[in-house]
């Protein structure tokens, strides 16, 4: 089963880091990613730019409303994600607990990825039954 590890944290914590501190953190993330790959659990993953680069879209009455930054004012932002392949939630939790940010008090939301295999669109099913 696939799980998404949504990495959440206070990005202001990194604002004053030196190049050396940032390089050390990037090495931790690189090591974590390699461990996932070596275990055959890695599906995909990316870090995200600062929430200040976000654009939020809402559609109201057919009109697109754009807002700079995240929709909600909050201290914690989504900083990145991994999609991993695990046998069960317990294994996903074990991987999430090894995230460099989780080991420093960060938050990780663990969510099963919706499996579309075997999903049948109701409209397609009705059309197939009618023929």
MDAnalysis code that builds the backbone (N, CA, C; Angstrom):
import MDAnalysis as mda
import numpy as np

u = mda.Universe.empty(393, n_residues=131, atom_resindex=np.repeat(np.arange(131), 3), trajectory=True)
u.add_TopologyAttr("name", ["N", "CA", "C"] * 131)
u.add_TopologyAttr("resid", np.arange(1, 132))
u.add_TopologyAttr("resname", ["UNK", "UNK", "UNK", "UNK", "UNK", "UNK", "UNK", "UNK", "UNK", "UNK", "UNK", "UNK", "UNK", "UNK", "UNK", "UNK", "UNK", "UNK", "UNK", "UNK", "UNK", "UNK", "UNK", "UNK", "UNK", "UNK", "UNK", "UNK", "UNK", "UNK", "UNK", "UNK", "UNK", "UNK", "UNK", "UNK", "UNK", "UNK", "UNK", "UNK", "UNK", "UNK", "UNK", "UNK", "UNK", "UNK", "UNK", "UNK", "UNK", "UNK", "UNK", "UNK", "UNK", "UNK", "UNK", "UNK", "UNK", "UNK", "UNK", "UNK", "UNK", "UNK", "UNK", "UNK", "UNK", "UNK", "UNK", "UNK", "UNK", "UNK", "UNK", "UNK", "UNK", "UNK", "UNK", "UNK", "UNK", "UNK", "UNK", "UNK", "UNK", "UNK", "UNK", "UNK", "UNK", "UNK", "UNK", "UNK", "UNK", "UNK", "UNK", "UNK", "UNK", "UNK", "UNK", "UNK", "UNK", "UNK", "UNK", "UNK", "UNK", "UNK", "UNK", "UNK", "UNK", "UNK", "UNK", "UNK", "UNK", "UNK", "UNK", "UNK", "UNK", "UNK", "UNK", "UNK", "UNK", "UNK", "UNK", "UNK", "UNK", "UNK", "UNK", "UNK", "UNK", "UNK", "UNK", "UNK", "UNK", "UNK", "UNK"])
u.atoms.positions = np.array([
    [0.845, -1.168, 0.000],
    [0.000, 0.000, 0.000],
    [0.894, 1.236, 0.000],
    [0.415, 2.251, -0.688],
    [1.175, 3.501, -0.732],
    [0.665, 4.476, 0.313],
    [1.623, 5.197, 0.901],
    [1.318, 6.227, 1.892],
    [2.045, 7.502, 1.506],
    [1.407, 8.626, 1.761],
    [2.076, 9.907, 1.589],
    [2.485, 10.409, 2.960],
    [3.741, 10.777, 3.080],
    [4.254, 11.410, 4.283],
    [4.299, 12.906, 3.986],
    [3.400, 13.662, 4.580],
    [3.337, 15.100, 4.364],
    [4.173, 15.754, 5.460],
    [5.228, 16.418, 5.066],
    [6.183, 17.000, 6.003],
    [5.750, 18.427, 6.330],
    [5.474, 18.660, 7.601],
    [4.945, 19.947, 8.049],
    [5.886, 20.533, 9.088],
    [6.129, 21.834, 9.006],
    [6.995, 22.455, 10.000],
    [6.968, 23.967, 9.911],
    [7.658, 24.572, 10.825],
    [7.768, 26.022, 10.881],
    [8.998, 26.420, 10.077],
    [8.776, 26.904, 8.865],
    [9.903, 27.204, 7.986],
    [10.748, 28.377, 8.470],
    [10.235, 29.170, 9.399],
    [11.046, 30.284, 9.921],
    [12.230, 29.760, 10.744],
    [12.161, 28.503, 11.197],
    [13.277, 27.915, 11.960],
    [14.557, 27.871, 11.152],
    [14.441, 27.844, 9.822],
    [15.605, 27.681, 8.965],
    [16.179, 29.010, 8.480],
    [15.501, 30.093, 8.762],
    [15.885, 31.401, 8.218],
    [17.305, 31.827, 8.599],
    [17.746, 31.504, 9.792],
    [19.053, 31.965, 10.275],
    [20.147, 30.911, 10.199],
    [19.882, 29.789, 9.522],
    [20.884, 28.733, 9.456],
    [22.049, 29.143, 8.562],
    [23.232, 28.742, 8.978],
    [24.427, 28.965, 8.165],
    [24.429, 27.970, 7.001],
    [25.337, 28.207, 6.043],
    [25.472, 27.274, 4.920],
    [25.853, 25.882, 5.426],
    [26.681, 25.838, 6.464],
    [27.112, 24.556, 7.019],
    [25.943, 23.810, 7.662],
    [25.130, 24.546, 8.409],
    [23.955, 23.917, 9.041],
    [22.981, 23.408, 7.979],
    [22.771, 24.205, 6.941],
    [21.871, 23.790, 5.864],
    [22.417, 22.572, 5.140],
    [23.721, 22.554, 4.883],
    [24.346, 21.409, 4.212],
    [24.212, 20.151, 5.063],
    [24.380, 20.281, 6.365],
    [24.233, 19.129, 7.258],
    [22.799, 18.595, 7.218],
    [21.824, 19.496, 7.212],
    [20.422, 19.071, 7.136],
    [20.123, 18.394, 5.799],
    [20.641, 18.963, 4.724],
    [20.415, 18.372, 3.402],
    [21.025, 16.975, 3.329],
    [22.140, 16.767, 4.012],
    [22.742, 15.439, 4.030],
    [21.847, 14.448, 4.762],
    [21.225, 14.891, 5.868],
    [20.281, 14.014, 6.577],
    [19.132, 13.596, 5.671],
    [18.590, 14.554, 4.902],
    [17.490, 14.243, 3.985],
    [17.954, 13.316, 2.871],
    [19.155, 13.540, 2.369],
    [19.705, 12.680, 1.331],
    [19.882, 11.253, 1.846],
    [20.397, 11.134, 3.063],
    [20.580, 9.809, 3.673],
    [19.226, 9.114, 3.872],
    [18.225, 9.871, 4.297],
    [16.879, 9.311, 4.494],
    [16.319, 8.816, 3.159],
    [16.445, 9.635, 2.126],
    [15.942, 9.242, 0.805],
    [16.641, 7.981, 0.309],
    [17.948, 7.910, 0.518],
    [18.701, 6.723, 0.101],
    [18.234, 5.487, 0.854],
    [17.957, 5.631, 2.149],
    [17.467, 4.490, 2.932],
    [16.127, 3.997, 2.380],
    [15.258, 4.920, 1.995],
    [13.978, 4.526, 1.391],
    [14.198, 3.779, 0.076],
    [15.083, 4.317, -0.759],
    [15.382, 3.682, -2.047],
    [15.974, 2.301, -1.821],
    [16.962, 2.196, -0.931],
    [17.621, 0.919, -0.661],
    [16.642, -0.131, -0.141],
    [15.617, 0.318, 0.597],
    [14.624, -0.610, 1.149],
    [13.516, -0.941, 0.142],
    [13.550, -0.278, -1.008],
    [12.507, -0.504, -2.005],
    [11.184, 0.167, -1.648],
    [11.216, 1.118, -0.722],
    [9.996, 1.780, -0.265],
    [9.740, 3.110, -0.975],
    [10.762, 3.674, -1.611],
    [10.623, 4.994, -2.232],
    [9.783, 4.912, -3.498],
    [8.758, 5.757, -3.585],
    [7.969, 5.906, -4.809],
    [8.266, 7.271, -5.423],
    [8.127, 8.334, -4.619],
    [8.445, 9.680, -5.087],
    [8.576, 10.593, -3.880],
    [9.108, 11.763, -4.125],
    [9.225, 12.735, -3.047],
    [9.851, 14.016, -3.554],
    [9.472, 15.097, -2.940],
    [10.005, 16.408, -3.310],
    [9.949, 17.326, -2.101],
    [10.883, 18.251, -2.047],
    [10.796, 19.358, -1.117],
    [10.095, 20.508, -1.831],
    [9.518, 21.403, -1.074],
    [8.810, 22.532, -1.663],
    [9.519, 23.833, -1.314],
    [9.405, 24.808, -2.187],
    [9.930, 26.126, -1.887],
    [9.106, 26.730, -0.764],
    [9.574, 27.819, -0.224],
    [8.917, 28.504, 0.887],
    [7.449, 28.782, 0.594],
    [6.635, 28.783, 1.628],
    [5.207, 29.069, 1.455],
    [4.978, 30.470, 0.905],
    [5.974, 31.343, 1.006],
    [5.814, 32.688, 0.447],
    [5.756, 32.660, -1.076],
    [6.158, 31.554, -1.703],
    [6.097, 31.426, -3.156],
    [4.789, 30.809, -3.621],
    [3.927, 30.417, -2.684],
    [2.671, 29.739, -3.031],
    [1.657, 30.700, -3.627],
    [0.815, 30.157, -4.463],
    [-0.353, 30.855, -4.981],
    [-1.551, 29.975, -4.668],
    [-2.560, 30.545, -4.024],
    [-3.755, 29.798, -3.676],
    [-4.873, 30.190, -4.641],
    [-5.542, 29.191, -5.176],
    [-6.631, 29.393, -6.127],
    [-7.954, 28.970, -5.512],
    [-8.948, 29.812, -5.662],
    [-10.335, 29.456, -5.339],
    [-11.174, 29.857, -6.550],
    [-12.174, 29.066, -6.873],
    [-13.084, 29.409, -7.961],
    [-14.439, 29.692, -7.343],
    [-14.949, 30.886, -7.568],
    [-16.264, 31.278, -7.062],
    [-17.068, 31.841, -8.221],
    [-18.236, 31.260, -8.442],
    [-19.111, 31.696, -9.528],
    [-18.370, 31.746, -10.861],
    [-17.527, 30.741, -11.094],
    [-16.793, 30.646, -12.342],
    [-15.590, 31.565, -12.456],
    [-15.333, 32.369, -11.451],
    [-14.196, 33.297, -11.473],
    [-13.049, 32.734, -10.647],
    [-11.841, 32.866, -11.180],
    [-10.657, 32.435, -10.449],
    [-10.202, 33.561, -9.532],
    [-10.060, 33.220, -8.260],
    [-9.557, 34.174, -7.274],
    [-8.203, 33.674, -6.803],
    [-7.180, 34.464, -7.031],
    [-5.819, 34.077, -6.669],
    [-5.341, 34.895, -5.482],
    [-4.651, 34.207, -4.577],
    [-4.077, 34.848, -3.404],
    [-2.618, 34.437, -3.315],
    [-1.744, 35.393, -3.045],
    [-0.344, 35.042, -2.825],
    [-0.212, 34.369, -1.477],
    [0.618, 33.337, -1.427],
    [0.880, 32.643, -0.173],
    [-0.150, 31.566, 0.115],
    [0.006, 30.913, 1.234],
    [-0.927, 29.833, 1.589],
    [-2.295, 30.404, 1.947],
    [-3.304, 29.575, 1.816],
    [-4.681, 29.990, 2.080],
    [-4.890, 30.343, 3.544],
    [-4.295, 29.566, 4.427],
    [-4.499, 29.753, 5.859],
    [-3.247, 30.349, 6.479],
    [-3.416, 31.327, 7.331],
    [-2.285, 31.866, 8.082],
    [-1.995, 30.901, 9.226],
    [-0.839, 30.324, 9.196],
    [-0.464, 29.353, 10.208],
    [1.040, 29.403, 10.407],
    [1.480, 28.924, 11.531],
    [2.911, 28.913, 11.818],
    [3.607, 27.753, 11.103],
    [2.859, 26.671, 10.857],
    [3.445, 25.503, 10.215],
    [2.962, 25.398, 8.767],
    [3.891, 25.062, 7.889],
    [3.589, 24.933, 6.481],
    [4.032, 23.563, 5.974],
    [3.467, 23.160, 4.839],
    [3.907, 21.935, 4.186],
    [5.235, 22.235, 3.510],
    [6.241, 21.438, 3.847],
    [7.577, 21.669, 3.316],
    [7.989, 20.667, 2.258],
    [7.268, 19.580, 2.162],
    [7.612, 18.559, 1.179],
    [6.807, 17.300, 1.449],
    [7.125, 16.278, 0.682],
    [6.392, 15.020, 0.833],
    [7.225, 13.855, 0.306],
    [6.864, 12.695, 0.756],
    [7.328, 11.434, 0.191],
    [6.100, 10.576, -0.052],
    [6.106, 9.831, -1.126],
    [5.147, 8.753, -1.319],
    [5.968, 7.480, -1.194],
    [5.537, 6.610, -0.288],
    [6.296, 5.388, -0.013],
    [5.389, 4.168, -0.155],
    [6.000, 3.050, -0.429],
    [5.294, 1.776, -0.541],
    [5.605, 0.967, 0.715],
    [4.555, 0.595, 1.448],
    [4.719, -0.130, 2.707],
    [3.711, -1.266, 2.780],
    [4.015, -2.236, 3.626],
    [3.072, -3.349, 3.783],
    [1.849, -2.929, 4.587],
    [2.020, -1.923, 5.478],
    [0.893, -1.495, 6.307],
    [1.206, -0.144, 6.958],
    [0.235, 0.369, 7.702],
    [0.394, 1.657, 8.368],
    [1.548, 1.643, 9.366],
    [1.738, 0.542, 10.067],
    [2.824, 0.470, 11.043],
    [4.183, 0.715, 10.390],
    [4.389, 0.135, 9.217],
    [5.654, 0.345, 8.512],
    [5.778, 1.812, 8.069],
    [4.680, 2.402, 7.610],
    [4.698, 3.819, 7.216],
    [5.039, 4.696, 8.417],
    [4.491, 4.373, 9.567],
    [4.791, 5.121, 10.791],
    [6.275, 4.993, 11.138],
    [6.824, 3.790, 10.985],
    [8.252, 3.593, 11.253],
    [9.111, 4.486, 10.356],
    [8.766, 4.565, 9.063],
    [9.514, 5.429, 8.154],
    [9.325, 6.894, 8.531],
    [8.099, 7.286, 8.855],
    [7.835, 8.684, 9.217],
    [8.632, 9.091, 10.457],
    [8.779, 8.177, 11.395],
    [9.517, 8.475, 12.626],
    [10.999, 8.718, 12.358],
    [11.492, 8.272, 11.201],
    [12.898, 8.458, 10.842],
    [13.143, 9.739, 10.046],
    [12.082, 10.454, 9.687],
    [12.260, 11.713, 8.969],
    [13.152, 12.649, 9.787],
    [14.115, 13.298, 9.160],
    [14.966, 14.234, 9.905],
    [14.156, 15.291, 10.659],
    [13.100, 15.792, 10.060],
    [12.295, 16.814, 10.743],
    [11.514, 16.226, 11.912],
    [11.040, 15.003, 11.787],
    [10.296, 14.368, 12.880],
    [11.193, 14.156, 14.097],
    [12.461, 13.865, 13.842],
    [13.397, 13.651, 14.948],
    [13.752, 14.948, 15.665],
    [13.367, 16.099, 15.079],
    [13.606, 17.396, 15.698],
    [12.291, 18.040, 16.153],
    [11.266, 17.233, 16.349],
    [10.007, 17.765, 16.847],
    [9.039, 18.218, 15.779],
    [9.354, 17.971, 14.510],
    [8.449, 18.347, 13.422],
    [7.251, 17.423, 13.344],
    [6.363, 17.753, 12.450],
    [5.115, 17.017, 12.282],
    [5.115, 16.320, 10.933],
    [4.569, 15.124, 10.903],
    [4.395, 14.397, 9.652],
    [2.980, 13.833, 9.627],
    [2.229, 14.200, 8.617],
    [0.908, 13.602, 8.421],
    [1.082, 12.398, 7.508],
    [0.566, 11.267, 7.926],
    [0.686, 10.019, 7.170],
    [-0.696, 9.677, 6.633],
    [-0.804, 9.607, 5.302],
    [-2.107, 9.330, 4.706],
    [-1.989, 8.260, 3.641],
    [-2.903, 7.286, 3.663],
    [-2.918, 6.297, 2.580],
    [-3.248, 6.990, 1.261],
    [-2.588, 6.549, 0.209],
    [-2.876, 7.062, -1.127],
    [-4.074, 6.292, -1.662],
    [-5.002, 7.008, -2.238],
    [-6.198, 6.389, -2.803],
    [-5.801, 5.488, -3.954],
    [-6.214, 4.239, -3.893],
    [-5.906, 3.270, -4.944],
    [-7.018, 3.312, -5.987],
    [-6.650, 3.624, -7.227],
    [-7.642, 3.694, -8.299],
    [-7.814, 2.361, -9.002],
    [-6.930, 1.407, -8.753],
    [-7.071, 0.096, -9.358],
    [-8.401, -0.497, -8.911],
    [-9.163, -0.954, -9.872],
    [-10.454, -1.549, -9.534],
    [-11.555, -0.521, -9.346],
    [-11.218, 0.752, -9.437],
    [-12.220, 1.795, -9.303],
    [-13.035, 1.829, -10.574],
    [-14.329, 1.863, -10.429],
    [-15.200, 1.933, -11.592],
    [-16.002, 3.211, -11.524],
    [-15.857, 4.029, -12.549],
    [-16.593, 5.275, -12.626],
    [-18.086, 4.952, -12.771],
    [-18.954, 5.507, -11.921],
    [-20.390, 5.196, -11.994],
    [-20.987, 5.488, -13.369],
    [-20.582, 6.566, -14.032],
    [-21.121, 6.895, -15.351],
    [-20.729, 5.828, -16.368],
    [-19.448, 5.406, -16.342],
    [-18.991, 4.376, -17.261],
    [-19.705, 3.063, -16.990],
    [-19.929, 2.746, -15.718],
    [-20.627, 1.498, -15.368],
    [-22.059, 1.520, -15.904],
    [-22.750, 2.669, -15.804],
    [-24.123, 2.768, -16.315],
    [-24.151, 2.598, -17.842],
    [-23.184, 3.239, -18.515],
    [-23.142, 3.152, -19.975],
    [-22.868, 1.722, -20.417],
    [-21.962, 1.037, -19.687],
    [-21.635, -0.358, -20.030],
    [-22.817, -1.280, -19.798],
    [-23.595, -1.031, -18.744],
    [-24.757, -1.864, -18.442],
    [-25.869, -1.644, -19.455],
    [-25.934, -0.461, -20.053],
    [-26.989, -0.146, -21.001],
    [-26.724, -0.765, -22.363],
    [-25.473, -1.137, -22.668],
    [-25.187, -1.693, -23.992],
    [-25.359, -3.183, -24.078],
])
